[in-house]
């Protein structure tokens, strides 16, 4: 039986690396992003496996789930990796605090980073149950501490996602569906904020950025039988950046 993974936010960074790791391990990967397709996604069947959807539009979630079902030919949805996330910035890339964050930003960030995930799980629960599948949510170090670059809405959404992960694990564990989260710290991607190098030297005991592939391999582990008794966990991938 073919193993399918649905992965949101695949066009760069952690999502990009996760597709490559999963494919190397024999998975079929369906990807979701707001863009129609990115030419940077140079892996086998990339264009044919892509689904365009805006997760901020909650009314469109049922249609997204239906499209996923239509593509599971000869296989099962063995994993759902919720990696898509947005972190709006202020002028000059500055951090947005409560006083700078209006209702539109709150709605967009919470819809993409939190609410859409709950709705997508609900829609795809029959498929995940059939496969005894694994849900992996990508939270953030900003969900458990004030971060110099991540804004308030982003931080609140990631803290909420950690709580949602525990709720999913509790509710759907009896069906054989596991839910876990990975919480990255400072990871080397194309959207690293200015000043990150200094933060790494001050706060990360390993004295380096993490790599997207290191995060991707942890995601893959949580999708496999090697993690069969891990449920409701949040794995911190931050080089020891806990202070």
Sine and cosine of phi, psi and omega as CSV:
sin_phi,cos_phi,sin_psi,cos_psi,sin_omega,cos_omega
0.00,0.00,0.80,-0.60,0.02,-1.00
-0.92,0.38,0.67,-0.74,0.06,-1.00
-0.99,-0.12,0.85,-0.52,0.07,-1.00
-0.96,-0.28,0.59,-0.81,0.16,-0.99
-0.84,-0.54,0.73,-0.69,0.17,-0.99
-0.99,-0.15,0.85,-0.53,-0.06,-1.00
-0.82,-0.57,0.85,-0.52,0.04,-1.00
-1.00,-0.06,0.51,-0.86,0.02,-1.00
0.93,0.36,0.80,0.61,-0.13,-0.99
-0.99,-0.11,-0.09,1.00,-0.24,-0.97
-0.98,0.20,-0.17,0.98,0.01,-1.00
-0.33,-0.94,0.14,-0.99,0.16,-0.99
0.83,0.56,-0.76,-0.65,-0.06,-1.00
-0.88,0.48,-0.67,0.74,0.00,-1.00
-0.88,0.47,-0.69,0.72,0.01,-1.00
-0.85,0.53,-0.74,0.67,-0.02,-1.00
-0.91,0.40,-0.59,0.81,-0.03,-1.00
-0.91,0.41,-0.65,0.76,0.06,-1.00
-0.84,0.54,-0.72,0.69,-0.06,-1.00
-0.91,0.42,-0.65,0.76,0.01,-1.00
-0.91,0.41,-0.72,0.69,-0.01,-1.00
-0.89,0.46,-0.69,0.72,0.02,-1.00
-0.88,0.47,-0.63,0.77,0.02,-1.00
-0.90,0.44,-0.41,0.91,0.00,-1.00
-1.00,-0.10,0.17,0.99,0.12,-0.99
1.00,-0.07,0.16,0.99,0.01,-1.00
-1.00,0.09,0.50,-0.87,0.28,-0.96
-1.00,-0.04,0.74,-0.68,-0.08,-1.00
-0.86,-0.52,0.83,-0.56,0.18,-0.98
-0.99,-0.14,0.75,-0.66,-0.07,-1.00
-0.91,-0.41,0.48,-0.88,0.00,-1.00
-0.75,-0.67,0.72,-0.69,0.17,-0.98
-0.39,-0.92,0.19,-0.98,0.01,-1.00
-0.93,0.36,-0.48,0.88,-0.03,-1.00
-0.99,0.16,0.45,-0.89,0.02,-1.00
-0.89,0.46,-0.69,0.72,0.07,-1.00
-0.09,-1.00,0.56,-0.83,0.04,-1.00
-0.93,-0.36,0.77,-0.64,0.04,-1.00
-0.93,0.38,-0.18,0.98,0.08,-1.00
-0.96,0.27,-0.26,0.96,-0.04,-1.00
-1.00,0.08,0.98,0.21,-0.09,-1.00
-0.99,-0.16,0.94,0.34,0.10,-0.99
-0.75,-0.67,0.29,-0.96,-0.06,-1.00
-0.84,0.54,0.69,-0.73,0.05,-1.00
0.88,0.47,0.39,0.92,-0.08,-1.00
-0.87,0.49,-0.76,0.65,-0.05,-1.00
-0.93,0.37,-0.66,0.75,-0.05,-1.00
-0.94,0.34,-0.40,0.92,-0.06,-1.00
-0.99,-0.11,0.05,1.00,-0.09,-1.00
-1.00,-0.04,0.62,-0.78,0.09,-1.00
-0.82,-0.57,0.81,-0.58,0.04,-1.00
-1.00,0.02,0.82,-0.58,0.02,-1.00
-0.35,-0.94,0.61,-0.79,0.05,-1.00
-0.99,-0.17,0.95,-0.32,-0.06,-1.00
-0.94,0.35,-0.22,0.98,0.09,-1.00
-0.95,0.31,-0.35,0.94,0.02,-1.00
-1.00,-0.04,1.00,-0.02,-0.11,-0.99
-0.90,0.44,-0.48,0.88,0.00,-1.00
-0.92,0.39,-0.30,0.95,-0.04,-1.00
-1.00,-0.01,-0.06,1.00,-0.05,-1.00
-0.88,0.47,-0.70,0.71,0.03,-1.00
-0.85,0.52,-0.62,0.79,0.02,-1.00
-0.92,0.39,-0.62,0.78,0.06,-1.00
-0.88,0.47,-0.72,0.69,0.01,-1.00
-0.88,0.48,-0.64,0.76,0.02,-1.00
-0.89,0.45,-0.63,0.77,0.04,-1.00
-0.91,0.42,-0.64,0.77,0.05,-1.00
-0.87,0.49,-0.74,0.67,0.00,-1.00
-0.84,0.55,-0.63,0.78,-0.06,-1.00
-0.93,0.37,-0.27,0.96,-0.06,-1.00
-0.97,-0.24,0.06,1.00,-0.03,-1.00
-1.00,0.02,0.70,0.72,-0.05,-1.00
-0.91,0.42,0.88,-0.48,0.07,-1.00
0.94,0.34,0.32,0.95,-0.03,-1.00
-0.52,-0.85,0.00,-1.00,-0.01,-1.00
-0.80,-0.59,0.49,-0.87,0.05,-1.00
-0.99,0.13,1.00,0.00,-0.09,-1.00
-1.00,0.06,-0.22,0.98,0.00,-1.00
-0.43,-0.90,0.58,-0.82,0.13,-0.99
-0.79,-0.62,0.91,-0.41,-0.01,-1.00
-0.94,-0.33,0.93,-0.37,-0.03,-1.00
-1.00,-0.09,1.00,-0.02,-0.08,-1.00
-0.96,-0.28,-0.35,0.94,-0.05,-1.00
-0.88,0.48,0.67,-0.74,0.03,-1.00
-0.26,-0.97,0.51,-0.86,0.03,-1.00
-0.82,-0.57,0.55,-0.83,-0.01,-1.00
-0.66,-0.75,0.99,0.12,-0.05,-1.00
-0.86,0.51,0.54,-0.84,0.00,-1.00
-0.88,-0.48,0.34,-0.94,0.07,-1.00
-1.00,0.05,-0.23,-0.97,0.01,-1.00
-0.87,0.49,0.72,-0.70,-0.01,-1.00
0.94,0.34,0.31,0.95,0.00,-1.00
0.98,0.19,0.30,0.95,-0.06,-1.00
-0.96,0.29,0.36,-0.93,0.00,-1.00
-0.95,0.31,0.68,-0.73,0.01,-1.00
-0.99,-0.13,0.93,-0.37,0.08,-1.00
-1.00,0.06,-0.11,-0.99,-0.02,-1.00
-0.86,0.50,-0.67,0.74,-0.07,-1.00
-0.94,0.34,-0.31,0.95,0.02,-1.00
-0.97,-0.23,0.06,1.00,-0.13,-0.99
-0.93,-0.36,0.92,-0.39,-0.01,-1.00
-1.00,0.01,0.04,-1.00,-0.10,-1.00
-0.89,0.45,-0.57,0.82,-0.01,-1.00
-0.90,0.44,-0.67,0.74,0.01,-1.00
-0.92,0.38,-0.68,0.73,0.04,-1.00
-0.84,0.54,-0.72,0.69,-0.04,-1.00
-0.90,0.43,-0.71,0.71,-0.04,-1.00
-0.90,0.43,-0.74,0.68,-0.05,-1.00
-0.91,0.42,-0.72,0.70,-0.02,-1.00
-0.92,0.39,-0.60,0.80,0.03,-1.00
-0.90,0.44,-0.74,0.67,-0.04,-1.00
-0.95,0.32,-0.74,0.68,-0.18,-0.98
-1.00,0.09,-0.26,0.96,-0.12,-0.99
-0.66,-0.75,-0.89,0.46,-0.16,-0.99
-0.91,0.42,-0.66,0.75,-0.01,-1.00
-0.87,0.49,-0.52,0.85,0.00,-1.00
-0.92,0.40,-0.73,0.68,0.03,-1.00
-0.87,0.50,-0.67,0.74,-0.03,-1.00
-0.94,0.35,-0.60,0.80,0.01,-1.00
-0.93,0.37,-0.65,0.76,0.07,-1.00
-0.87,0.49,-0.70,0.71,-0.01,-1.00
-0.87,0.50,-0.68,0.73,-0.03,-1.00
-0.92,0.38,-0.58,0.81,-0.10,-0.99
-0.99,-0.17,0.17,0.99,-0.04,-1.00
-0.85,0.52,-0.66,0.76,0.04,-1.00
-0.85,0.52,-0.67,0.75,0.00,-1.00
-0.93,0.36,-0.67,0.74,0.02,-1.00
-0.91,0.41,-0.60,0.80,0.02,-1.00
-0.92,0.40,-0.69,0.73,0.01,-1.00
-0.85,0.52,-0.63,0.78,-0.06,-1.00
-1.00,0.00,-0.05,1.00,-0.17,-0.99
0.77,0.63,0.80,0.60,-0.22,-0.97
-0.99,0.15,0.08,-1.00,-0.03,-1.00
-0.87,-0.49,0.75,-0.66,0.12,-0.99
-0.97,-0.26,0.78,-0.63,0.07,-1.00
-0.83,-0.56,0.88,-0.47,0.02,-1.00
-0.98,-0.22,0.67,-0.74,0.02,-1.00
-0.99,-0.13,0.96,-0.28,0.05,-1.00
-1.00,-0.03,-0.65,-0.76,-0.04,-1.00
-0.19,-0.98,0.44,-0.90,0.13,-0.99
-0.86,0.51,-0.44,0.90,0.01,-1.00
-0.94,0.35,-0.24,0.97,0.03,-1.00
-0.98,0.21,-0.19,0.98,-0.05,-1.00
-0.81,-0.59,0.04,1.00,0.03,-1.00
-0.35,-0.94,0.41,-0.91,0.07,-1.00
-0.95,0.32,0.81,-0.59,-0.08,-1.00
-0.93,-0.38,0.61,-0.79,-0.09,-1.00
-0.93,0.36,-0.30,0.95,-0.08,-1.00
-0.92,-0.40,-0.46,0.89,-0.07,-1.00
-1.00,0.08,0.74,-0.67,-0.03,-1.00
-0.97,0.26,0.17,-0.99,-0.06,-1.00
-0.88,0.47,-0.72,0.69,-0.03,-1.00
-0.89,0.45,-0.67,0.74,0.04,-1.00
-0.88,0.48,-0.74,0.67,-0.01,-1.00
-0.87,0.49,-0.69,0.72,0.00,-1.00
-0.90,0.43,-0.62,0.79,0.00,-1.00
-0.92,0.40,-0.61,0.79,-0.01,-1.00
-0.96,0.27,-0.56,0.83,0.12,-0.99
-0.90,0.44,-0.66,0.75,0.06,-1.00
-0.89,0.45,-0.59,0.81,0.00,-1.00
-0.93,0.37,-0.56,0.83,0.09,-1.00
-0.89,0.46,-0.68,0.74,0.04,-1.00
-0.92,0.40,-0.66,0.75,0.03,-1.00
-0.87,0.49,-0.63,0.78,0.02,-1.00
-0.85,0.53,-0.71,0.71,0.03,-1.00
-0.89,0.45,-0.64,0.77,0.02,-1.00
-0.90,0.43,-0.68,0.73,0.03,-1.00
-0.89,0.46,-0.67,0.74,0.01,-1.00
-0.89,0.46,-0.66,0.75,-0.01,-1.00
-0.93,0.36,-0.69,0.73,-0.11,-0.99
-0.97,0.23,-0.62,0.79,-0.16,-0.99
-0.95,-0.32,-0.08,1.00,0.10,-0.99
-0.82,0.58,-0.68,0.73,0.03,-1.00
-0.87,0.50,-0.33,0.94,0.06,-1.00
-1.00,0.03,-0.06,1.00,-0.05,-1.00
1.00,0.02,0.13,0.99,0.03,-1.00
-0.99,-0.12,0.86,-0.50,0.02,-1.00
-1.00,-0.07,0.52,-0.85,0.08,-1.00
-0.72,-0.70,0.81,-0.58,0.03,-1.00
-0.66,-0.75,0.19,-0.98,0.02,-1.00
-0.74,-0.67,0.47,-0.88,0.20,-0.98
-0.88,-0.47,0.66,-0.75,-0.08,-1.00
-0.88,-0.47,1.00,-0.06,-0.01,-1.00
-0.96,0.29,0.51,-0.86,0.17,-0.99
-0.99,-0.14,-0.85,-0.53,-0.05,-1.00
-1.00,0.02,0.97,-0.26,-0.07,-1.00
-0.92,-0.40,0.66,-0.76,-0.02,-1.00
-0.97,0.25,0.97,-0.23,0.07,-1.00
-0.68,-0.74,0.01,-1.00,-0.04,-1.00
-0.95,0.31,-0.18,0.98,-0.06,-1.00
-0.92,-0.39,0.42,0.91,0.07,-1.00
-0.88,0.47,0.73,-0.68,-0.05,-1.00
-0.97,0.22,0.54,-0.84,0.12,-0.99
-0.84,0.54,0.67,-0.75,-0.02,-1.00
0.99,-0.12,-0.10,1.00,-0.03,-1.00
-0.91,0.42,-0.61,0.79,-0.02,-1.00
-0.85,0.52,-0.67,0.74,0.02,-1.00
-0.91,0.41,-0.65,0.76,0.03,-1.00
-0.88,0.48,-0.66,0.75,0.00,-1.00
-0.88,0.48,-0.69,0.72,-0.01,-1.00
-0.91,0.42,-0.54,0.84,-0.03,-1.00
-0.99,0.15,-0.60,0.80,-0.27,-0.96
-0.87,-0.48,-0.27,0.96,-0.09,-1.00
-0.97,-0.24,0.93,-0.37,-0.03,-1.00
-0.83,0.56,-0.55,0.84,0.02,-1.00
-0.97,0.24,-0.16,0.99,0.14,-0.99
0.88,0.48,0.57,0.82,0.08,-1.00
-0.37,-0.93,0.31,-0.95,0.16,-0.99
-0.96,0.29,0.51,-0.86,0.19,-0.98
-0.97,0.23,0.26,-0.97,0.04,-1.00
-0.96,-0.30,0.44,-0.90,0.03,-1.00
-0.89,0.46,-0.55,0.83,0.01,-1.00
-0.92,0.39,-0.59,0.81,0.05,-1.00
-0.88,0.47,-0.65,0.76,0.06,-1.00
-0.92,0.39,-0.69,0.72,-0.04,-1.00
-0.87,0.49,-0.62,0.79,-0.02,-1.00
-0.94,0.35,-0.51,0.86,0.09,-1.00
-0.94,0.34,-0.64,0.77,0.08,-1.00
-0.86,0.52,-0.74,0.68,0.01,-1.00
-0.85,0.52,-0.71,0.71,0.02,-1.00
-0.82,0.57,-0.70,0.71,-0.03,-1.00
-0.93,0.38,-0.32,0.95,0.02,-1.00
-1.00,0.05,-0.11,0.99,-0.13,-0.99
-0.96,-0.27,0.18,-0.98,0.04,-1.00
-0.92,0.39,-0.30,0.95,0.06,-1.00
-0.89,0.45,-0.37,0.93,0.01,-1.00
-0.95,-0.31,0.46,0.89,-0.17,-0.99
-0.89,0.46,-0.39,0.92,-0.01,-1.00
-0.94,-0.35,0.29,0.96,0.09,-1.00
-0.98,-0.18,0.89,-0.45,-0.06,-1.00
-0.51,-0.86,0.78,-0.63,0.01,-1.00
0.99,0.16,0.25,0.97,-0.04,-1.00
-1.00,-0.05,0.40,-0.92,0.16,-0.99
-0.80,-0.59,0.94,-0.35,-0.06,-1.00
-1.00,-0.04,0.84,-0.55,-0.04,-1.00
-1.00,0.01,0.84,-0.55,-0.01,-1.00
-0.89,-0.45,0.99,0.13,-0.20,-0.98
-0.60,-0.80,0.23,0.97,0.05,-1.00
0.91,0.41,0.30,0.95,-0.01,-1.00
1.00,-0.05,0.26,0.97,-0.04,-1.00
-0.98,0.18,0.97,0.25,-0.11,-0.99
-0.92,-0.39,-0.24,0.97,-0.12,-0.99
-0.91,0.41,0.00,0.00,0.00,0.00
